[in-house]
Amino acid sequence: MSVDTITTQHRPSCAPSRAARELGLRRGEFDLAVHLGHIQTVPDAGGGPPRVARSEIDRLTSREGFPEYLRHRVKAVGTTEAAALMEVSPGRFTRLARLGLVVPVTFYLNRYRAVVWQYLAEELRQFAADQKNTRLLTARMPEGLRDQLDAGLDLRARNWRGRHLGFLLRQAGDPWEQAGAVAAFLDPIKIAELVPDPYERSHLHRFRPGPPAHGVPGSPAARLAERIMTADDSDEIGWLRADLARVLQEARQHRPAPRPAAKPATGAAHPRSPVPDETQPPRRLMGWLRRGRTRSTAP
């Protein structure tokens, strides 16, 4: 038995990169499997990225059909392949996606910084197999739906945000992490309106995840990913604000946000003059009386 095998057997958990290799997945497929709840993770004791328990890897590798069944569940496709899979034109598929009838599971930015939405192949097959959707796939689009498309309706980003929020909430531990997950989809200005206390707002931002990594922070690609992450529809923003207010209330009850300790006074306080006792004679009068008493008793 090799040293690597012995070490693996005695290690209670694996880093994501190691777990992906053992499960026969590319890193993007592994991340998506975690996102969808197909792979369970455990917190890292050192505060690093979540890890995968050895028992979870054993559970997945012992299943019948491994590793093909896991790859099948996380296969994501773009518009062209999705349209071919559903046997519709790319244009019709895009209209279905804009209407929110099929929901993106992830996205990436191509070299032209255009957003490329991706969809779960498994979900697309289920949609196409459902007889209730036959007219949407073969017949003319209903007039009401056409009117929405003509008005510019595009729910792809919003539906992705809803799906991603579900993932972040599943990963969240305590109420502050849940609040951070909801806040991740709101503009910082709107968060400041809802959370005016600077110490509480700073604590909340510690748990506020950023968008999926796309380019160097501050780059045009990263800014585009941030725009996709941020809610831009009034009713979506209203729903997120209401949910954040509710979860924040739970977080405050769970553990108040930390505040700096009160600083001691910088200078020594001047001792306060004692309040004079008006029932006693002044000190000068007392001294005069004692001197007078001494003279009167001298021989």
Legacy VTK file of the C-alpha trace (Angstrom):
# vtk DataFile Version 3.0
C-alpha trace
ASCII
DATASET POLYDATA
POINTS 299 float
0.000 0.000 0.000
1.425 3.392 -0.998
2.061 6.242 1.419
-0.515 8.338 -0.463
-3.158 5.640 0.021
-2.435 5.385 3.752
-2.617 9.162 4.117
-5.917 9.275 2.219
-7.484 6.595 4.388
-6.603 8.446 7.585
-7.640 11.897 6.354
-11.193 12.765 7.537
-11.816 15.174 4.657
-10.409 16.383 1.336
-9.814 19.777 -0.195
-12.144 20.566 -3.142
-9.444 20.037 -5.757
-8.573 16.604 -4.388
-12.251 15.643 -4.050
-12.929 16.681 -7.657
-10.121 14.425 -8.921
-11.311 11.461 -6.882
-14.865 11.936 -8.162
-13.736 12.214 -11.783
-15.086 15.769 -12.176
-13.611 18.936 -13.580
-13.468 21.709 -11.017
-16.391 23.562 -12.590
-18.480 20.382 -12.536
-17.523 19.775 -8.917
-18.520 23.316 -7.890
-21.837 22.920 -9.694
-22.472 19.571 -7.987
-21.920 21.237 -4.599
-24.147 24.127 -5.693
-26.954 21.711 -6.560
-26.587 19.723 -3.349
-25.305 16.537 -5.002
-22.067 16.721 -2.980
-22.208 17.609 0.701
-19.376 19.656 2.179
-18.155 20.298 5.719
-16.608 23.499 7.153
-12.846 23.744 7.184
-11.492 23.932 10.733
-8.890 26.451 9.610
-11.422 28.790 8.055
-10.606 27.866 4.458
-12.960 26.677 1.692
-15.430 23.932 2.645
-14.047 20.418 2.410
-15.546 17.061 1.460
-15.671 14.334 4.084
-14.071 11.016 3.193
-17.386 9.305 3.969
-19.109 11.492 1.345
-16.570 10.544 -1.310
-17.008 6.870 -0.411
-20.789 7.247 -0.677
-20.583 8.756 -4.154
-17.923 6.438 -5.554
-19.785 3.333 -4.351
-22.988 4.217 -6.213
-23.894 2.223 -9.300
-22.944 4.001 -12.499
-20.177 6.088 -10.963
-18.824 8.408 -12.303
-21.138 8.781 -15.317
-24.298 9.302 -13.277
-22.744 12.253 -11.406
-21.445 13.860 -14.605
-24.896 13.397 -16.123
-26.539 15.311 -13.268
-24.207 18.298 -13.561
-23.951 18.551 -17.346
-24.583 22.177 -18.287
-25.126 23.337 -21.873
-25.307 26.643 -23.688
-28.074 27.918 -25.948
-27.096 26.057 -29.127
-26.730 22.661 -27.465
-29.799 23.273 -25.319
-31.907 24.044 -28.389
-30.693 20.881 -30.120
-31.443 18.822 -27.027
-35.042 20.167 -26.902
-35.378 19.988 -30.722
-36.224 23.657 -31.130
-34.451 26.537 -32.826
-31.941 28.590 -30.812
-34.231 31.588 -31.206
-37.205 29.776 -29.669
-35.062 28.461 -26.852
-33.822 31.987 -26.066
-37.425 33.212 -25.923
-38.299 30.406 -23.479
-35.337 31.386 -21.328
-36.196 35.088 -21.394
-39.717 34.209 -20.246
-38.266 32.288 -17.312
-39.621 28.934 -18.448
-36.127 27.450 -18.321
-33.719 28.706 -15.679
-29.948 29.172 -16.046
-27.780 27.314 -13.584
-24.570 29.233 -14.222
-22.954 31.673 -16.636
-19.578 32.705 -17.926
-18.204 35.608 -19.933
-16.668 34.872 -23.312
-13.640 36.672 -24.726
-15.909 39.466 -25.953
-17.267 39.869 -22.392
-20.684 38.669 -23.524
-22.734 36.703 -21.002
-23.137 33.031 -21.916
-25.922 31.418 -19.901
-25.815 27.689 -19.238
-28.638 25.313 -18.352
-28.848 21.875 -16.817
-29.300 19.304 -19.574
-31.268 17.107 -17.183
-33.833 19.872 -16.548
-34.178 20.624 -20.253
-34.958 16.984 -21.007
-37.625 16.992 -18.309
-39.148 20.189 -19.715
-39.252 18.793 -23.253
-40.754 15.479 -22.077
-43.621 17.185 -20.249
-46.688 17.159 -22.534
-47.916 20.417 -20.991
-45.023 22.166 -22.719
-45.601 20.734 -26.206
-47.341 23.888 -27.537
-44.502 26.066 -26.271
-42.041 23.938 -28.213
-43.957 23.474 -31.458
-46.766 26.014 -31.842
-46.814 29.776 -32.202
-45.969 31.566 -28.968
-49.162 32.686 -27.155
-50.010 36.344 -27.651
-49.567 37.296 -23.984
-46.072 35.855 -23.923
-45.206 37.562 -27.194
-46.299 40.889 -25.729
-43.975 40.390 -22.758
-41.064 39.579 -25.033
-41.808 42.610 -27.219
-41.753 44.741 -24.059
-38.205 43.558 -23.381
-38.842 40.957 -20.681
-35.711 38.974 -19.824
-35.791 36.933 -16.621
-32.557 35.036 -17.116
-30.425 37.091 -14.722
-33.184 37.362 -12.139
-33.897 33.631 -12.203
-30.196 32.866 -11.902
-30.014 35.165 -8.864
-32.916 33.339 -7.253
-31.237 30.021 -7.831
-27.886 31.245 -6.572
-29.493 32.706 -3.448
-30.922 29.281 -2.668
-27.415 27.833 -2.906
-25.931 30.488 -0.612
-28.671 30.005 1.961
-28.078 26.251 1.987
-24.414 26.905 2.691
-25.084 29.515 5.378
-24.619 28.534 8.999
-25.962 31.093 11.453
-28.404 33.989 10.877
-25.597 36.456 10.119
-24.423 34.275 7.241
-28.014 34.039 6.021
-28.309 37.829 6.172
-25.062 38.148 4.234
-26.389 35.793 1.553
-29.490 37.954 1.032
-27.422 41.171 1.118
-25.177 39.793 -1.652
-27.856 40.670 -4.206
-28.495 44.247 -3.051
-26.605 47.392 -3.964
-24.466 48.684 -1.054
-26.436 51.948 -1.080
-29.688 50.088 -0.499
-28.043 48.067 2.280
-26.944 51.332 3.938
-30.524 52.605 3.812
-31.729 49.461 5.541
-28.806 49.130 7.974
-27.797 52.655 9.054
-25.615 51.480 11.972
-22.015 51.450 10.594
-20.790 48.734 12.982
-23.699 46.468 12.145
-23.286 47.151 8.429
-19.552 46.371 8.607
-20.311 43.092 10.387
-22.931 42.209 7.770
-20.468 42.819 4.922
-18.106 40.232 6.442
-20.666 37.573 5.484
-21.707 39.064 2.120
-20.447 36.780 -0.691
-19.242 38.324 -3.899
-20.291 37.216 -7.379
-18.763 34.122 -8.961
-15.168 34.889 -9.910
-14.909 36.397 -13.375
-11.656 38.176 -14.061
-9.406 40.274 -11.858
-11.272 42.321 -9.208
-12.088 45.728 -10.654
-11.745 44.551 -14.252
-14.574 45.084 -16.786
-15.449 41.375 -16.585
-15.621 41.494 -12.786
-17.822 44.602 -12.874
-20.162 42.906 -15.349
-20.445 39.868 -13.070
-21.237 42.212 -10.182
-24.039 43.833 -12.200
-25.525 40.415 -12.930
-25.353 39.609 -9.205
-27.181 42.805 -8.194
-30.981 42.935 -8.296
-32.266 45.633 -10.653
-36.035 45.079 -10.677
-38.176 47.032 -8.214
-40.243 44.108 -6.951
-37.168 41.873 -6.670
-35.389 44.598 -4.679
-38.443 45.026 -2.448
-38.606 41.315 -1.747
-34.890 41.150 -0.929
-35.112 44.183 1.374
-38.030 42.677 3.268
-36.247 39.355 3.591
-33.022 41.019 4.724
-34.871 43.009 7.391
-36.444 39.815 8.702
-33.206 37.807 8.770
-31.313 40.718 10.334
-33.770 40.767 13.201
-33.013 37.094 13.826
-29.271 37.773 13.543
-29.418 40.565 16.137
-31.196 38.273 18.560
-28.726 35.485 17.847
-25.607 37.640 18.340
-25.363 41.448 18.318
-22.813 42.942 15.951
-19.479 43.615 17.713
-18.591 47.168 18.662
-15.283 48.709 19.731
-14.631 48.836 23.454
-15.143 52.192 25.116
-11.842 54.112 25.384
-10.735 55.370 28.804
-10.490 59.127 29.367
-7.241 60.516 27.945
-6.466 62.889 30.844
-6.798 62.642 34.610
-10.042 64.124 35.767
-9.694 67.264 37.863
-10.867 66.596 41.388
-14.064 68.373 42.082
-13.931 70.992 44.825
-15.827 69.880 47.860
-19.150 71.516 48.322
-18.727 73.992 51.165
-20.629 73.262 54.355
-22.556 76.420 55.022
-23.255 75.272 58.608
-19.537 75.694 59.531
-17.567 78.942 59.685
-15.063 79.630 56.912
-11.478 78.374 57.391
-10.042 81.909 57.813
-12.579 82.673 60.540
-11.759 79.390 62.282
-8.045 80.252 62.260
-8.699 83.744 63.628
-10.861 82.344 66.388
-8.136 79.807 67.331
-5.455 82.554 67.412
-7.717 84.763 69.509
-8.406 81.929 71.943
-4.683 81.300 72.330
-3.909 84.958 73.139
-6.725 85.227 75.668
-5.493 82.219 77.656
-1.806 83.177 77.736
-0.410 84.104 81.267
LINES 1 300
299 0 1 2 3 4 5 6 7 8 9 10 11 12 13 14 15 16 17 18 19 20 21 22 23 24 25 26 27 28 29 30 31 32 33 34 35 36 37 38 39 40 41 42 43 44 45 46 47 48 49 50 51 52 53 54 55 56 57 58 59 60 61 62 63 64 65 66 67 68 69 70 71 72 73 74 75 76 77 78 79 80 81 82 83 84 85 86 87 88 89 90 91 92 93 94 95 96 97 98 99 100 101 102 103 104 105 106 107 108 109 110 111 112 113 114 115 116 117 118 119 120 121 122 123 124 125 126 127 128 129 130 131 132 133 134 135 136 137 138 139 140 141 142 143 144 145 146 147 148 149 150 151 152 153 154 155 156 157 158 159 160 161 162 163 164 165 166 167 168 169 170 171 172 173 174 175 176 177 178 179 180 181 182 183 184 185 186 187 188 189 190 191 192 193 194 195 196 197 198 199 200 201 202 203 204 205 206 207 208 209 210 211 212 213 214 215 216 217 218 219 220 221 222 223 224 225 226 227 228 229 230 231 232 233 234 235 236 237 238 239 240 241 242 243 244 245 246 247 248 249 250 251 252 253 254 255 256 257 258 259 260 261 262 263 264 265 266 267 268 269 270 271 272 273 274 275 276 277 278 279 280 281 282 283 284 285 286 287 288 289 290 291 292 293 294 295 296 297 298
